[in-house]
Every structure is written in structure tokens, then in C-alpha cells.
Amino acid sequence: MPEVIFNGPDGRLEGRYHHSKQPNAPVALLLHPHPQHGGTMNNKLVFAMYQAFVRRGFSALRFNFRGVGRSQGVFDNGLGEMSDAATALDWMQTYNPNASGSWIGGFSFGAWIAMQLMMRRPEISGFISIAPPASQHDFSFLAPCPASGMIVHGDKDDVIPIASVDKLRQKLSAQKNITIDYRVIEGADHFFAEHTDILIRHLDDYLDKMLTEAA
């Protein structure tokens, strides 16, 4: 899990990168929660996503948005962070020019950024969105949503009410050729504090299912 430093739009960005030994391995980019609320690339759910992809032979990258950890710059309300994510994907693709696919995952704020990046990068073929902040941000840009994916939410989330995520899922599921695997974890709060193991099982189950279908 080597530490990497790469040039971002507003200075150097710090990350952790695993390079797959498999030829033409797919890539995955994982995005952390809100920088102003303690979110970093070492968040346990971001790390869980990262590990889930690594176990399946992906080249995977998680990194700190601008102003977090050793990443330079200052918080930019999502606009700059979107640019950071695009640059991170570019960086990973330079080391994986023949990648067989690209996935993206994010938790909370990171899920919002991930979905925006997906709209701009047609090579992204799948996503994992954990506790997307549907009550705080407008997701109407997902029209149409360019790829299928999984949404996971806790039914006891008091930061992002589950009703807002239900509505987002219904909107996306109504689109043609899009399948949203929506999983609600009973008793889980926004941080899945006592439910991380259950979340990891859902990640593993979904990725195994999707990668088997794609094989």
C-alpha cells in the first residue's frame, strides 16, 4: 500500500495506491467524506471499499482532497474537490493505460463527488455510493445516470434522512438500462459505527456478483 504524491490542480495531493499484478487490471478510485467534518482517505469505510477492490485484483487509489492531511490547497465546497478527483483518475490511468474497466466509490460527501465525476468520465462503468448526501446536495445532474451501481444507506441515519436516498434511488432506477442495487442496513447510523462488518459483506457480495456477470 505505497504512499504516493501526485500533482493536483491546486498543489500536491497525497494518496495510497495499490498496483495490481494482473495485466490489464481494472481500476478503482475511492473518495472520502467531508473534509471539514474529519473526512480523510483513512476513513474506515473508504478503506473497506479500497480493500474490497484490491482483493479482487483491481489497481486502487484513495487520496486526500485538497487541504486534508499532506494534500495542499484549501477546501473548495466541492468544485475543487471534483477537479482533484478527476486528476486522481487521470494519474491512475497513466499507470494503467490498458485497464479493462474503471469503478468509483465514495462515502457521504465523497459519494456526491464520485457521482459527479461519473457524469464526466464515460469510462467509469460502475459505482458504489455509501450514504449519498441526497438531502444536502442536488443530484439532478444524474440525468441520465451513465452507469449502474450500488447505494448503501442506514435506516437510522440522522445526518442524511433515508427518505431522501429512497427518492434518489427511485429516480435512478426509473431510467432505462440502469440497475441500482439498493441496500438498507437496519440499525445503522450515518457512520455505520456498529455495522461496518455488515457493510463489508454487502460490498463483497455486490462486487462478486457484478464481476462474475462481467466475466
C-alpha positions as CSV (number, residue, x, y, z in Angstrom):
1,M,0.0,0.0,0.0
2,P,2.6,2.6,-1.1
3,E,2.2,6.2,-0.3
4,V,2.0,8.3,-3.5
5,I,2.2,12.1,-4.1
6,F,0.9,13.5,-7.4
7,N,0.3,16.9,-8.7
8,G,-3.3,18.2,-8.4
9,P,-5.0,21.3,-9.7
10,D,-4.1,23.3,-6.6
11,G,-0.9,21.6,-5.4
12,R,0.3,18.2,-4.4
13,L,-2.1,15.5,-3.4
14,E,-1.4,12.6,-1.0
15,G,-2.7,9.2,-1.7
16,R,-2.3,5.4,-1.1
17,Y,-2.1,3.3,-4.2
18,H,-2.2,-0.4,-4.8
19,H,-1.0,-1.5,-8.3
20,S,-2.4,-4.8,-9.4
21,K,-0.1,-7.6,-10.6
22,Q,-2.7,-8.7,-13.1
23,P,-2.3,-7.5,-16.7
24,N,-4.9,-5.0,-17.8
25,A,-6.5,-5.0,-14.4
26,P,-9.5,-2.7,-13.8
27,V,-9.0,0.5,-11.7
28,A,-11.0,1.9,-8.8
29,L,-10.9,5.3,-7.2
30,L,-12.3,5.8,-3.7
31,L,-13.3,9.2,-2.3
32,H,-13.6,10.2,1.4
33,P,-16.2,12.1,3.3
34,H,-16.4,15.8,4.0
35,P,-13.0,17.4,4.6
36,Q,-14.4,19.9,7.1
37,H,-16.0,17.2,9.2
38,G,-13.0,15.0,9.7
39,G,-13.1,13.1,6.4
40,T,-9.8,11.6,5.2
41,M,-8.6,8.8,3.0
42,N,-8.1,6.7,6.1
43,N,-11.8,6.7,6.9
44,K,-12.7,3.1,7.8
45,L,-15.4,2.8,5.1
46,V,-13.2,4.3,2.4
47,F,-10.5,1.8,3.5
48,A,-13.1,-1.0,3.4
49,M,-14.0,-0.1,-0.2
50,Y,-10.4,0.1,-1.2
51,Q,-9.6,-3.3,0.3
52,A,-12.7,-4.8,-1.4
53,F,-11.4,-3.8,-4.8
54,V,-7.8,-4.8,-4.0
55,R,-8.9,-8.3,-3.1
56,R,-10.5,-8.6,-6.5
57,G,-7.4,-7.7,-8.4
58,F,-8.1,-4.0,-9.1
59,S,-5.5,-1.3,-9.1
60,A,-7.0,1.0,-6.4
61,L,-6.3,4.6,-5.2
62,R,-7.6,6.5,-2.3
63,F,-6.4,10.0,-1.7
64,N,-6.9,13.1,0.5
65,F,-8.7,16.0,-1.1
66,R,-7.1,19.4,-1.1
67,G,-6.3,20.7,2.4
68,V,-6.6,17.3,4.1
69,G,-3.5,15.6,5.5
70,R,-0.5,16.3,3.4
71,S,-2.6,17.4,0.4
72,Q,-2.0,21.1,-0.5
73,G,-4.7,23.7,-1.1
74,V,-7.9,24.6,0.8
75,F,-11.4,23.3,0.9
76,D,-13.4,24.4,-2.2
77,N,-17.0,23.4,-1.5
78,G,-17.0,20.5,-3.9
79,L,-15.8,22.3,-7.1
80,G,-12.1,21.9,-6.4
81,E,-12.6,18.5,-4.9
82,M,-14.3,17.4,-8.1
83,S,-11.1,18.6,-10.0
84,D,-9.0,16.7,-7.5
85,A,-10.9,13.5,-8.2
86,A,-10.6,13.9,-12.0
87,T,-6.9,14.5,-11.6
88,A,-6.5,11.4,-9.4
89,L,-8.3,9.3,-12.0
90,D,-6.0,10.7,-14.7
91,W,-3.0,9.8,-12.6
92,M,-4.1,6.3,-12.1
93,Q,-4.9,5.9,-15.8
94,T,-1.4,6.9,-16.7
95,Y,-0.2,3.8,-14.8
96,N,-2.9,1.6,-16.2
97,P,-3.3,2.6,-19.8
98,N,-4.9,-0.7,-20.8
99,A,-7.2,-1.0,-17.8
100,S,-10.1,-3.3,-18.5
101,G,-12.6,-1.1,-16.6
102,S,-13.0,1.8,-14.2
103,W,-15.0,1.9,-11.0
104,I,-15.6,4.7,-8.5
105,G,-16.7,4.6,-4.9
106,G,-17.4,7.3,-2.2
107,F,-18.8,7.8,1.2
108,S,-21.1,10.7,2.0
109,F,-19.5,13.9,0.5
110,G,-17.2,11.5,-1.4
111,A,-20.3,9.8,-2.9
112,W,-21.5,13.1,-4.2
113,I,-18.2,13.9,-5.8
114,A,-18.0,10.4,-7.2
115,M,-21.3,10.6,-8.9
116,Q,-20.4,14.0,-10.5
117,L,-17.1,12.5,-11.8
118,M,-19.0,9.6,-13.2
119,M,-21.1,12.0,-15.3
120,R,-17.9,13.4,-16.8
121,R,-16.0,10.3,-17.4
122,P,-17.7,7.8,-19.7
123,E,-15.1,5.1,-19.0
124,I,-16.5,4.6,-15.4
125,S,-18.6,1.5,-15.6
126,G,-19.7,1.0,-12.0
127,F,-20.1,2.8,-8.7
128,I,-20.6,2.3,-5.0
129,S,-22.3,5.1,-3.2
130,I,-22.3,4.8,0.6
131,A,-24.7,7.2,2.4
132,P,-25.0,9.7,-0.5
133,P,-26.0,13.1,0.8
134,A,-29.2,13.3,-1.1
135,S,-30.8,15.7,1.4
136,Q,-27.9,18.2,1.3
137,H,-27.0,18.3,-2.4
138,D,-28.8,18.3,-5.7
139,F,-28.3,15.0,-7.6
140,S,-30.4,16.1,-10.6
141,F,-27.3,16.1,-12.7
142,L,-27.7,12.3,-12.9
143,A,-29.9,12.6,-16.0
144,P,-29.4,10.2,-17.4
145,C,-27.3,8.2,-14.9
146,P,-24.4,6.7,-17.1
147,A,-23.8,3.5,-15.1
148,S,-25.3,1.0,-12.8
149,G,-24.2,0.7,-9.2
150,M,-24.9,0.1,-5.6
151,I,-26.3,2.5,-3.0
152,V,-26.0,1.6,0.7
153,H,-27.7,3.5,3.5
154,G,-28.5,3.1,7.1
155,D,-32.1,3.3,8.2
156,K,-31.1,5.2,11.4
157,D,-29.0,7.8,9.6
158,D,-29.8,11.1,11.3
159,V,-27.5,13.1,9.0
160,I,-29.0,12.1,5.7
161,P,-32.6,11.0,6.1
162,I,-33.3,7.7,4.4
163,A,-36.4,9.2,2.7
164,S,-34.1,11.4,0.5
165,V,-32.0,8.4,-0.5
166,D,-35.1,6.4,-1.3
167,K,-36.2,9.2,-3.6
168,L,-32.8,9.3,-5.3
169,R,-32.9,5.5,-5.8
170,Q,-36.4,5.6,-7.3
171,K,-35.4,8.3,-9.7
172,L,-32.3,6.5,-10.9
173,S,-34.0,3.1,-11.1
174,A,-36.6,4.6,-13.4
175,Q,-34.0,5.3,-16.0
176,K,-33.5,2.9,-18.9
177,N,-30.7,0.3,-18.8
178,I,-29.7,1.3,-15.2
179,T,-29.8,-1.1,-12.3
180,I,-29.4,0.3,-8.8
181,D,-28.7,-2.3,-6.1
182,Y,-30.1,-0.5,-3.1
183,R,-29.2,-2.0,0.3
184,V,-30.6,-0.6,3.6
185,I,-28.7,-1.7,6.7
186,E,-31.1,-1.9,9.7
187,G,-30.0,0.0,12.7
188,A,-27.0,1.7,11.0
189,D,-26.4,5.4,11.5
190,H,-24.6,7.7,9.1
191,F,-21.2,6.3,10.1
192,F,-22.2,2.6,10.2
193,A,-20.4,2.6,13.6
194,E,-21.6,-0.8,14.7
195,H,-22.4,-2.2,11.3
196,T,-19.1,-2.0,9.4
197,D,-18.8,-5.8,9.1
198,I,-22.3,-6.0,7.6
199,L,-21.4,-3.2,5.1
200,I,-18.3,-5.0,4.1
201,R,-20.3,-8.2,3.4
202,H,-22.6,-6.1,1.2
203,L,-19.6,-4.7,-0.7
204,D,-18.2,-8.2,-1.2
205,D,-21.5,-9.7,-2.3
206,Y,-22.2,-6.9,-4.8
207,L,-18.7,-6.8,-6.4
208,D,-18.6,-10.6,-6.7
209,K,-22.0,-10.6,-8.4
210,M,-21.1,-7.8,-10.8
211,L,-17.6,-9.0,-11.7
212,T,-18.9,-12.6,-12.3
213,E,-21.6,-11.2,-14.6
214,A,-19.0,-9.2,-16.5
215,A,-16.5,-12.1,-16.8
